[in-house]
Amino acid sequence: MCEYCGCQSLEAVGELTREHDAVVNLVGDVRAARRDGDVPAMAGAARRIAEVLAPHTRVEEEGLFPALAEEFPGHIEALEAEHRRIEAVLGEASDAVPADPSWPQRLQEVLEVLREHILKEQDGVFPAALSALGPEEWEAVEAVRARVGTRLARTGA
């Protein structure tokens, strides 16, 4: 992931980046399970991805995105639409292994969307936020994080 602009030195962006890294690792688990034909393992990994993304998405949508929406309205709307699409497919595995035989393929497709989405945030949103947000906006982002918490240990594991 990106490290060129220094945005990751901010705790809020560092935490979001650690969550991205965790999700990328879990996507690898989905791919391995799919290769093995293990749909229950795919569903389990999808649930773990959703657990990481739940607070992550709230921090973005309630803290970071509002501060960027005026300057980048189309980009923020597109990112939020991708959040809904990703959540919908992951959510199909929230309680059980999806019975729909098309789910593994749809999961694979939405994980490709997620991969591209992460790159957009790492290479676009986070650096833009570094230059666009002031101390009050960063405090608002941190307040959302404090309210929603995190699913990761500070080590990123």
Summary of the structure (lengths in Angstrom):
residues: 157
radius of gyration: 15.8
end to end distance: 16.3
largest distance: 48.7
contacts: 484
relative contact order: 0.20
helix: 78%
strand: 0%
